[in-house]
Amino acid sequence: MNHDLREQTLAFAGTLQAGELVRQVADSGQCSRQAAEHTLDSLFAVDAESTEAVFGGVRGVRLGLTVAGELGEGRSRDALTSLGYASGLLRLARLLTRDAERQQHLHRELELIEPARARAESVLDPAVLAQLADTYRSLISPLPFRIQVVGRPEILKQSEKVEWVRALLLGGLRSAFLWHQIGGRPWKLLLKRKKMIRIAGELLERGM
């Protein structure tokens, strides 16, 4: 297995996972809490030794790897929606890679949130989610591209659900930024899509 492509597939799966979680919240008001924990915990894995370690192991992106497989089969509208959000996150991450000052602000904000996360039983604690959501709103939303989330209006009008969506988008941005850092490029998604889907399947089997 190509090591670089394996790492990039993991990071892309993390981005897809965040997109799928956003889709779940927007459509139903709920999402996989275990997957959401891995996605949001990755924001604080600053000194992780590997791409896999960022997510706490391959199981940390199991949902994203599953979505990648569904995209390979080409039969899931939900997977295509998740891909749309993931593509938006990759675009935001590219903008962020060119903005060192914003990166520094984001790093400082996460350092300020870390104590609250440490005190809470879970990164999904409402107080932590609110802080992550506010960080997304203040630092990422002003970028010259915004992800348009679609779903049930009655859900997306609820402030609590909006916080979930923004926090999950921030978590997905971590994966998307990582993807760029380790050599991920748009052309690879086009020319090496089949290889990445195959690798995603192999990783999913090994991470079961």
N, C-alpha and C positions, 0 to 999 in steps of 0.2 A: 504493500500500500504506500502510495506517495505521501510522505510525512507532512509536507506543506499543505497538500490538498486535504489531508485528514484534518489538520488543525483548522483550515479555512471552513471545512464542512461543519465542524463542531461550532465554530463561531456563527456561521450562517444559520445553523439549527437553533442556536440561542436567539437569534433575531427573529426567525420564524415562530419560535415558541412565544415570544412576547406578542407578536402579531396575532397569533391564535388566542392568546389570553385576552387581549383587547377585544377581539371579535366576540368571544364568549361573554364578556361583561356587557358589551354593547347590545348583544342580542337577547341575553337572558338575565343579566344582573348578577350572574354568578360565574365563577371560573374554577379551574383546578387549583386548589390552594397549595398543594405540594409543588406543582410546577411554578406557581407564582412565587413561592418562597425561594426556590433556586434562582429564578430570574432576578428577584430583588436583592438577594444575598450577593449576587455577582457584582453589584455596585460597590461592595465593600471589600472585594477580593483584590486589593490593589497589588499586593506582593505575591500573587499566586505564581507557582513555579511553572505552570503550563496552562495551555488553553483549557484542557480538561479540568484542571484544578480550579479554574475560575468558577466553574459550575458545580463544584463538589463531586466531580466524576461524570462519566457518560450519562448516568441516570438523571443527572440534573437537566439534561436537554432531551430527555426521552420524548416528550410531547413534540418538540420541534423536529426531531428525527422522524417521528410518525407522520407529521404534516409533510415533510419532504417526500416520504414514500407515497403519500396520497397525491402529491403533485406529479410524481412520476407516472402514476396510473392515469392521471388526467380526468378523473371522474368526480372530483369534489369541488363544489362551488365554495364551500367554506374554506377549503385550503387555498383557493385562489384569492379569497378575501384576505386571508392571513398573509399571503404573499404580497398583496398590495400594501399592507401596513409595513411589512418587512422592507419592501423596496423604498418606502418613504423614510424609514429609519436609516437605511443605508445612505440615502441622499442627505439626511440631516447630519449623519456622522461625517460625511465628506466635507460638509460645510464646517463642522466643528474642528476637523483636523487642520483647517487653515486659520483657526482663530485661537491662538495660544492664550490670549488673555481670558477668553471665555472658558477655556479648559482649566485654567488656574482657579477661576471663580467656582467652577463646578467642583473641583477637587476640595476646595475649602468648605463649600457647603456640605459635602458628604462627610467631611471630618467633623463638622458641627453636629450632624445628625447621628453619627456613630454612637455617642454616649446614650442617646435615647433608645437606639436599637439594642445596645448592650443591656439596658435596664429592662427592656420589654421581653416578654416570653417569645416573641416572634417578630420578624420584620414586617409581618402583616398586621401588627398592632395599629389601630386607627391613628394614633398620634404620629407614628413613624410614617405611615402612608401619607398623612396630611403634609408632613414636611417634605417628603419626596415629591409629592404632587406640586407643592409650591415652588420647589426648585426647578421642576420642569417648566412651570408657568413663567417664572421670572427669567430663566436663563436660556431655555430652548425655544419657547414659543416666539420670542422676538426675532429669531432667525428668518431669513427671507424665503422660507418654505415652511408650510404648516401641513401636518397630516390631518386629513378630514376623516373623522370617525363617523361611520354610519351605523345605525341600529334602531332600536325602539325609542321613539322620542320620550316616552314616559320614563324610561330608564336614564337616558342621557340628560334629563332635566334634574336628576337627583345629584346633589353636591357630593354625596358619599361615592356614588358610582363614577362621577367625573374625577374624583381623587384617585380612585382605583385605576382608571384609564391612564391618567397622566403619570402615575407612579410606574405602571407597567411599561409605558412608552419610554420612560427614563431608563428602566432596566433593559429594555430592548436596545436602546442607544448604546449601552455598555457593550453589548455583543457586536453591534454594527461597527462601533469604533474599533473594537478589537479586530474584527474582520479586515478592516483597512490596515491596521497596524501590522498584521501578519501576511500581507500581500494580496488580500482579496481585491479583485477588480471586476467591474461590470462585465467585461468581455469573458471572464472565466465562467460567469453564470450562464453565458450563452454557449460558449464552446465546450465547456467541461461539465455541463449540466448532468449528462447521463452518468459520468464518472462519480460526480458528487452524490447523486441519488443512490448509486450502487454502494458507495462508501457509507452513506447514511444507513442503508439497510444492514450492512455488516456491523456498524457501530451499535445499531439498535439490538441486534442479536447478541452481541457481546455484553451489552449493558443491561440485559434483562435480569 
